[in-house]
Amino acid sequence: MKNNILSLLLILIFFGNVTAQHKGNYDQISRQNVLHSGNATIYNPTVQQQISKTLSPSTHVLIDVKALQNVEATTYTAIFNISQIGPTADSTNLLINQRIDKIKSQLKSIGITDDDFAVDVISFVPNYEIEVQKKLFSKTYTEVPNGFELQQNLHIQFTKTNQFETILTACAKSEIYNLVKVDYYIENIAEVYKNLQTKLLKLIEEKKAYYKVLGFDLTDYNVAIADDQYCYFPKDFYQSYQAFNSVSFEAIKKKKGVTTVKKQTSYYYQPLSYENYDVVVNPSILEPVVQIGMNIRLQYSPKPKETKVEPVVKTEIKHKYYVVSPNGTIDIKALQTD
């Protein structure tokens, strides 16, 4: 009976993990990627919806093109927060400068000079403690300054990602552990946008030629346009996950309870997917990059047909006037009004 229960548990654990294949730890559990092919049923509802999608013909033509370029940063800036206390203002400032100078001397070996450092002073305030003053008939508590606290942000600029590990080590040796953030900078972002624009314009011309073959000469259409451009940095695309489960076979054998612990939260870089883009420049990336995109949307509507205006026929009526003699004669003469 015990063996049957153990076998049942193992079967449940096995089938519980089968659904987690090739999704990675960010969802459930890490498995080797498996290529599924053949007559397997498509279970993804998004894929199924796309395959069975019904197209609706229209006399309007819509050209919607999107381009994305992955760009490695030209420079990086790491920002560390430093806090230093001391008995006096001068000694506090001296201590924090000694820590920063130690970092500078260690980073010179990897090409980071004094010009690559900047200090941003956040606060410089005194610390207080309560002093007890005893008098003859009373005792009072008074706050008096006993030292100073100086807080700064240290900015370190570097150009290669493999320098960052050395920067972390140098800061740790100076007891600086609070990494605030790392900023990415691109010097030639205007050239990137120009490159994307060139590729999109070429793609639009190809689509126009394609529609012309289908019988749509877009010169006979009125056009409306909308465009957009954007730039995203790696900090915008980090996601988190936790380990899915943990199993102890030793605890099952010894009939002991398992005490669960809080799973560590992990983070990973998830850039923009390429599925919605017509053009992707530098698609294969190894490290986090800056993603720059551009969209152009053209909507063509048929020009209204010109209606032929018929000429207006003008009818002119000529009137004749007559005068009857007052003596009763029937002599009637026409008056000439022209």
C-alpha positions as CSV (number, residue, x, y, z in Angstrom):
1,M,0.0,0.0,0.0
2,K,2.8,2.4,0.9
3,N,4.6,1.6,-2.4
4,N,1.4,2.3,-4.3
5,I,1.0,5.7,-2.6
6,L,4.6,6.6,-3.4
7,S,4.2,5.5,-7.1
8,L,1.0,7.6,-7.3
9,L,2.9,10.7,-6.0
10,L,5.7,10.2,-8.5
11,I,3.2,9.9,-11.4
12,L,1.4,13.1,-10.3
13,I,4.7,15.0,-10.0
14,F,5.7,13.7,-13.4
15,F,2.5,14.8,-15.2
16,G,2.5,18.1,-13.3
17,N,5.9,18.9,-14.8
18,V,5.2,17.7,-18.4
19,T,3.3,20.9,-19.2
20,A,6.3,23.0,-18.3
21,Q,8.6,21.9,-21.2
22,H,10.6,24.5,-23.1
23,K,9.0,27.5,-21.1
24,G,12.0,28.1,-18.8
25,N,12.1,28.9,-15.1
26,Y,10.2,32.2,-15.6
27,D,7.0,30.2,-15.7
28,Q,7.4,26.8,-14.0
29,I,10.5,24.7,-14.4
30,S,13.5,24.6,-16.7
31,R,13.5,21.9,-19.4
32,Q,15.4,21.1,-22.5
33,N,13.8,22.7,-25.6
34,V,11.8,20.2,-27.6
35,L,10.7,20.7,-31.2
36,H,7.1,19.5,-31.7
37,S,6.1,18.6,-35.3
38,G,3.9,16.2,-37.2
39,N,0.2,15.8,-36.5
40,A,0.3,17.4,-33.1
41,T,-2.7,19.6,-32.3
42,I,-2.2,23.3,-32.2
43,Y,-3.2,24.2,-28.6
44,N,-2.2,27.9,-28.6
45,P,-5.4,29.9,-29.0
46,T,-3.6,32.9,-30.5
47,V,-2.1,30.7,-33.3
48,Q,-5.4,28.9,-33.9
49,Q,-7.2,32.3,-34.2
50,Q,-4.7,33.6,-36.7
51,I,-4.9,30.4,-38.9
52,S,-8.7,30.5,-39.0
53,K,-8.9,34.3,-39.4
54,T,-11.4,35.4,-42.2
55,L,-10.2,38.3,-44.4
56,S,-12.7,41.0,-45.3
57,P,-12.1,42.6,-48.8
58,S,-12.3,46.3,-49.1
59,T,-11.9,49.0,-51.8
60,H,-9.6,50.9,-49.3
61,V,-5.9,50.1,-49.2
62,L,-4.0,50.1,-45.8
63,I,-0.2,50.0,-45.7
64,D,1.0,49.5,-42.1
65,V,4.8,48.9,-41.8
66,K,6.9,48.6,-38.6
67,A,10.6,48.5,-38.2
68,L,12.8,47.8,-35.1
69,Q,16.6,48.1,-34.6
70,N,18.6,46.6,-31.7
71,V,21.4,49.0,-30.8
72,E,24.2,48.5,-28.4
73,A,24.8,51.4,-26.1
74,T,27.8,53.7,-26.8
75,T,28.4,54.4,-23.1
76,Y,27.0,53.3,-19.8
77,T,26.7,55.1,-16.5
78,A,26.5,53.1,-13.2
79,I,25.2,55.0,-10.2
80,F,26.1,54.0,-6.7
81,N,24.7,55.5,-3.4
82,I,27.3,56.2,-0.7
83,S,26.6,57.0,2.9
84,Q,29.3,58.2,5.3
85,I,29.2,59.3,8.9
86,G,31.9,61.0,11.0
87,P,32.4,63.0,14.2
88,T,32.9,66.3,12.3
89,A,32.0,67.8,8.9
90,D,35.7,67.8,7.7
91,S,36.4,64.2,8.8
92,T,33.1,62.9,7.2
93,N,34.0,64.5,3.9
94,L,37.6,63.2,4.1
95,L,36.4,59.6,4.8
96,I,34.1,59.5,1.8
97,N,36.7,61.0,-0.5
98,Q,39.2,58.4,0.5
99,R,36.7,55.7,-0.4
100,I,36.1,57.3,-3.8
101,D,39.8,57.8,-4.5
102,K,40.4,54.1,-3.7
103,I,37.9,53.1,-6.4
104,K,39.4,55.5,-8.9
105,S,42.9,54.0,-8.5
106,Q,41.6,50.5,-9.0
107,L,39.6,51.3,-12.1
108,K,42.5,53.0,-13.9
109,S,43.8,49.6,-14.9
110,I,40.8,49.0,-17.1
111,G,40.8,52.5,-18.8
112,I,38.4,54.4,-16.6
113,T,40.0,57.7,-15.8
114,D,39.0,60.6,-13.4
115,D,37.0,62.2,-16.1
116,D,34.6,59.2,-16.0
117,F,33.6,59.9,-12.4
118,A,31.1,62.4,-11.1
119,V,29.7,63.0,-7.6
120,D,26.2,64.1,-6.9
121,V,25.8,65.3,-3.2
122,I,22.4,64.3,-1.9
123,S,22.5,65.4,1.7
124,F,24.9,66.5,4.4
125,V,23.1,66.7,7.8
126,P,24.1,66.4,11.5
127,N,23.1,63.5,13.6
128,Y,21.7,64.1,17.1
129,E,21.6,62.2,20.3
130,I,19.8,62.9,23.6
131,E,22.0,64.3,26.4
132,V,20.8,64.2,30.0
133,Q,21.4,67.3,32.0
134,K,21.0,66.9,35.7
135,K,20.2,69.9,37.9
136,L,19.5,70.3,41.6
137,F,15.7,69.9,41.4
138,S,15.2,68.6,37.8
139,K,16.5,66.5,35.0
140,T,16.2,67.6,31.3
141,Y,16.8,65.8,28.0
142,T,18.4,67.9,25.3
143,E,19.3,66.9,21.6
144,V,22.8,67.7,20.8
145,P,24.8,67.0,17.5
146,N,27.2,64.1,17.9
147,G,28.3,63.7,14.2
148,F,27.4,64.2,10.6
149,E,26.1,62.1,7.8
150,L,27.1,62.7,4.2
151,Q,25.2,61.0,1.4
152,Q,26.3,61.1,-2.2
153,N,25.6,59.4,-5.5
154,L,28.7,58.2,-7.4
155,H,28.4,58.2,-11.2
156,I,30.9,56.0,-13.1
157,Q,30.9,56.0,-16.9
158,F,32.2,53.0,-18.9
159,T,32.1,51.8,-22.5
160,K,32.2,48.0,-22.3
161,T,29.9,45.7,-20.4
162,N,32.8,43.5,-19.3
163,Q,34.1,46.5,-17.3
164,F,31.1,46.4,-15.0
165,E,32.2,43.4,-13.1
166,T,35.5,45.2,-12.2
167,I,33.5,48.3,-11.1
168,L,31.3,46.2,-8.8
169,T,34.4,44.6,-7.2
170,A,36.1,47.9,-6.7
171,C,33.1,49.4,-5.1
172,A,32.6,46.4,-2.8
173,K,36.2,46.8,-1.6
174,S,35.3,50.3,-0.5
175,E,32.2,49.1,1.2
176,I,29.9,50.5,-1.4
177,Y,27.1,48.0,-2.2
178,N,24.1,50.1,-3.1
179,L,23.8,50.1,-6.9
180,V,21.0,52.5,-7.8
181,K,20.8,51.9,-11.6
182,V,22.7,51.6,-14.9
183,D,21.8,54.0,-17.7
184,Y,22.4,53.4,-21.4
185,Y,23.3,56.1,-23.9
186,I,23.5,56.2,-27.7
187,E,25.3,59.0,-29.5
188,N,24.0,58.4,-33.0
189,I,20.3,57.9,-32.4
190,A,19.4,60.3,-35.2
191,E,21.2,58.0,-37.7
192,V,19.3,55.0,-36.3
193,Y,16.0,56.7,-37.0
194,K,17.2,57.7,-40.5
195,N,18.2,54.1,-41.2
196,L,14.8,52.8,-40.1
197,Q,13.0,55.5,-42.2
198,T,15.0,54.5,-45.3
199,K,14.1,50.8,-44.9
200,L,10.4,51.6,-44.3
201,L,10.2,53.8,-47.4
202,K,11.7,51.0,-49.5
203,L,9.2,48.6,-48.1
204,I,6.3,50.9,-48.8
205,E,7.4,51.2,-52.4
206,E,7.5,47.5,-52.7
207,K,4.0,47.2,-51.3
208,K,2.7,49.9,-53.7
209,A,4.1,47.9,-56.6
210,Y,2.4,44.7,-55.2
211,Y,-1.0,46.4,-55.0
212,K,-0.5,47.8,-58.6
213,V,-0.1,44.3,-59.9
214,L,-3.4,43.4,-58.1
215,G,-5.1,46.3,-60.0
216,F,-4.9,49.1,-57.4
217,D,-3.1,52.1,-58.8
218,L,-2.6,54.1,-55.7
219,T,-2.1,57.4,-57.7
220,D,-5.9,57.3,-58.1
221,Y,-6.4,57.3,-54.3
222,N,-6.4,59.9,-51.6
223,V,-3.9,59.2,-48.8
224,A,-3.9,59.8,-45.1
225,I,-0.8,59.2,-43.0
226,A,0.2,58.6,-39.3
227,D,3.7,57.8,-38.0
228,D,5.4,57.1,-34.7
229,Q,8.9,56.5,-33.3
230,Y,10.0,55.3,-29.9
231,C,13.1,54.2,-27.9
232,Y,13.1,51.6,-25.1
233,F,15.9,50.8,-22.7
234,P,16.7,47.5,-21.0
235,K,15.3,48.7,-17.6
236,D,11.9,48.7,-19.2
237,F,11.9,45.0,-20.0
238,Y,13.0,43.1,-16.9
239,Q,10.5,40.6,-15.6
240,S,10.5,38.5,-12.5
241,Y,9.6,34.9,-11.6
242,Q,9.9,32.4,-8.7
243,A,10.8,28.7,-8.6
244,F,7.7,26.6,-9.2
245,N,8.1,23.7,-6.8
246,S,10.6,21.7,-4.8
247,V,10.4,17.9,-4.0
248,S,12.2,16.0,-1.4
249,F,12.3,12.2,-2.0
250,E,14.3,11.8,1.2
251,A,11.4,13.3,3.2
252,I,8.9,10.9,1.6
253,K,11.1,7.9,2.4
254,K,11.5,9.0,6.0
255,K,7.9,10.0,6.4
256,K,8.8,13.5,7.5
257,G,7.1,16.7,6.8
258,V,8.5,19.2,4.4
259,T,8.8,22.8,5.5
260,T,8.5,25.2,2.6
261,V,10.6,28.3,2.4
262,K,10.2,31.5,0.6
263,K,11.3,31.2,-3.0
264,Q,13.9,33.7,-4.2
265,T,12.6,36.2,-6.9
266,S,14.7,36.1,-10.0
267,Y,14.7,38.6,-12.9
268,Y,15.4,38.2,-16.6
269,Y,15.6,40.4,-19.7
270,Q,12.6,40.1,-22.0
271,P,13.0,42.4,-25.0
272,L,10.3,43.3,-27.6
273,S,9.2,40.3,-29.7
274,Y,9.8,40.5,-33.4
275,E,6.5,38.9,-34.5
276,N,4.7,42.2,-35.2
277,Y,7.6,43.8,-37.2
278,D,8.2,43.9,-40.9
279,V,11.9,44.9,-40.6
280,V,14.3,44.0,-37.8
281,V,17.8,45.3,-37.9
282,N,20.4,43.4,-35.8
283,P,17.9,40.7,-34.7
284,S,20.4,38.4,-32.9
285,I,21.4,39.9,-29.5
286,L,23.6,38.5,-26.8
287,E,23.3,41.2,-24.1
288,P,20.6,43.8,-23.2
289,V,20.3,46.5,-25.9
290,V,18.4,49.6,-26.7
291,Q,15.4,48.9,-28.9
292,I,14.5,51.7,-31.3
293,G,11.3,51.4,-33.5
294,M,9.4,53.3,-36.1
295,N,5.9,52.8,-37.5
296,I,4.3,54.3,-40.7
297,R,0.6,53.8,-41.5
298,L,-0.8,54.9,-44.8
299,Q,-4.5,54.7,-45.6
300,Y,-5.6,55.0,-49.3
301,S,-9.2,55.9,-50.2
302,P,-10.6,56.0,-53.7
303,K,-11.0,59.4,-55.1
304,P,-14.6,60.4,-55.8
305,K,-15.6,60.1,-59.4
306,E,-16.2,63.4,-61.3
307,T,-19.9,63.9,-62.3
308,K,-20.5,65.4,-65.8
309,V,-22.5,68.6,-65.6
310,E,-25.1,69.1,-68.3
311,P,-25.2,72.6,-69.9
312,V,-28.1,74.8,-68.7
313,V,-30.5,75.9,-71.5
314,K,-31.7,79.5,-71.0
315,T,-35.1,80.4,-72.4
316,E,-35.7,84.0,-73.4
317,I,-39.3,85.3,-73.7
318,K,-39.9,88.4,-75.8
319,H,-43.0,90.5,-74.9
320,K,-45.1,92.7,-77.2
321,Y,-47.1,95.6,-76.0
322,Y,-50.2,97.3,-77.8
323,V,-52.0,100.6,-77.3
324,V,-55.8,101.0,-78.0
325,S,-57.0,104.4,-79.2
326,P,-59.2,106.2,-76.8
327,N,-61.8,107.2,-79.4
328,G,-62.8,103.6,-79.7
329,T,-61.2,102.9,-83.0
330,I,-59.8,99.5,-83.6
331,D,-56.5,100.8,-84.9
332,I,-54.0,98.9,-82.7
333,K,-50.3,99.4,-83.1
334,A,-47.5,97.5,-81.5
335,L,-45.0,99.4,-79.3
336,Q,-41.4,98.8,-80.0
337,T,-39.6,98.3,-76.7
338,D,-36.2,97.2,-78.1
